[in-house]
Amino acid sequence: MEPINIIEGPVSVLDRSDVDTDQIIPKQFLKRVERTGYGEFLFYDWIRDGEIELEPNPILVSGRNFGSGSSREHAVWALAQFGFQAVVAPSFSDIFYSNCTKNGFLPVVASKEDCEALAAAGSGRIDLLEQKLSWDGGEVFFEIDPEIKRRLVGGLDDIALTLGDEADIERFEAGPGGSYGPVTTAI
């Protein structure tokens, strides 16, 4: 995954709370086995019904409890493939937040008032190293778990983290630990 440092540019606004993953990427588009091709189906029903219009800007601002509903990484893939690099909202569902960070997509928690100010400004800047969200006329600092920040700044997914310990794994497998195998027990 690509390292994240600074994300800046125009902001798209989805002025809704409780945006669930089935609205982000409806279930009928989850039959693919590839991780690509989801962006065109982002908010499929809302966009096709004319309820919303969104431009593929770097930053999406939305209401509280973004990404609620069923767990699906496809929601994060759809957002990223549509063109967003970050979502700013007052709160996120826990699983969606985790899926974002494991897929190199930045979720930023900001107060409702700060989200509204960012939306009104029309563009913004997110500095992950400084943990600062800014827009014309305002700036705030946001919290992020240090380990998640390290992974995002370094572009480290789970595989990259495991490969970072490759020498230790090889040393373990070459030693007595390498003779340990799967254990099954009789019922």
Solvent accessible surface area in square Angstrom, and as a share of the most:
residue,aa,sasa,rsa
1,M,71,0.32
2,E,140,0.63
3,P,84,0.53
4,I,15,0.08
5,N,72,0.37
6,I,69,0.35
7,I,7,0.04
8,E,98,0.44
9,G,19,0.18
10,P,71,0.45
11,V,14,0.08
12,S,6,0.04
13,V,66,0.38
14,L,2,0.01
15,D,131,0.68
16,R,74,0.27
17,S,55,0.35
18,D,65,0.34
19,V,1,0.01
20,D,44,0.23
21,T,3,0.01
22,D,52,0.27
23,Q,49,0.22
24,I,0,0.00
25,I,0,0.00
26,P,4,0.03
27,K,135,0.57
28,Q,83,0.37
29,F,34,0.14
30,L,45,0.22
31,K,170,0.72
32,R,97,0.35
33,V,144,0.83
34,E,87,0.39
35,R,138,0.50
36,T,84,0.49
37,G,29,0.28
38,Y,0,0.00
39,G,8,0.07
40,E,117,0.52
41,F,43,0.18
42,L,2,0.01
43,F,0,0.00
44,Y,65,0.25
45,D,56,0.29
46,W,31,0.11
47,I,49,0.25
48,R,123,0.45
49,D,103,0.54
50,G,58,0.56
51,E,93,0.42
52,I,21,0.11
53,E,164,0.73
54,L,21,0.10
55,E,117,0.52
56,P,73,0.46
57,N,28,0.14
58,P,25,0.16
59,I,0,0.00
60,L,0,0.00
61,V,5,0.03
62,S,6,0.04
63,G,14,0.14
64,R,128,0.47
65,N,45,0.23
66,F,0,0.00
67,G,2,0.02
68,S,20,0.13
69,G,60,0.58
70,S,59,0.38
71,S,71,0.46
72,R,30,0.11
73,E,70,0.31
74,H,40,0.18
75,A,0,0.00
76,V,1,0.01
77,W,32,0.11
78,A,0,0.00
79,L,0,0.00
80,A,47,0.37
81,Q,76,0.34
82,F,44,0.19
83,G,29,0.28
84,F,3,0.01
85,Q,86,0.38
86,A,0,0.00
87,V,0,0.00
88,V,0,0.00
89,A,0,0.00
90,P,32,0.20
91,S,44,0.28
92,F,21,0.09
93,S,25,0.16
94,D,125,0.65
95,I,95,0.48
96,F,3,0.01
97,Y,46,0.18
98,S,43,0.28
99,N,18,0.09
100,C,0,0.00
101,T,8,0.04
102,K,86,0.36
103,N,28,0.14
104,G,20,0.19
105,F,3,0.01
106,L,0,0.00
107,P,2,0.01
108,V,1,0.00
109,V,68,0.39
110,A,9,0.07
111,S,53,0.34
112,K,124,0.53
113,E,115,0.51
114,D,32,0.16
115,C,6,0.03
116,E,92,0.41
117,A,37,0.28
118,L,0,0.00
119,A,25,0.20
120,A,92,0.71
121,A,37,0.29
122,G,33,0.32
123,S,51,0.33
124,G,10,0.10
125,R,84,0.31
126,I,0,0.00
127,D,15,0.08
128,L,0,0.00
129,L,86,0.43
130,E,104,0.47
131,Q,39,0.17
132,K,51,0.21
133,L,0,0.00
134,S,23,0.15
135,W,31,0.11
136,D,130,0.67
137,G,84,0.80
138,G,24,0.23
139,E,97,0.44
140,V,36,0.21
141,F,138,0.58
142,F,8,0.04
143,E,152,0.68
144,I,16,0.08
145,D,68,0.35
146,P,107,0.67
147,E,79,0.35
148,I,39,0.20
149,K,42,0.18
150,R,124,0.45
151,R,27,0.10
152,L,0,0.00
153,V,45,0.26
154,G,40,0.39
155,G,10,0.09
156,L,46,0.23
157,D,40,0.21
158,D,69,0.36
159,I,122,0.62
160,A,34,0.26
161,L,45,0.22
162,T,74,0.43
163,L,106,0.53
164,G,65,0.63
165,D,77,0.40
166,E,83,0.37
167,A,65,0.50
168,D,77,0.40
169,I,69,0.35
170,E,97,0.44
171,R,156,0.57
172,F,119,0.50
173,E,105,0.47
174,A,93,0.72
175,G,30,0.29
176,P,113,0.71
177,G,8,0.07
178,G,38,0.36
179,S,94,0.61
180,Y,160,0.61
181,G,43,0.42
182,P,138,0.86
183,V,129,0.74
184,T,126,0.73
185,T,118,0.68
186,A,104,0.81
187,I,223,1.13
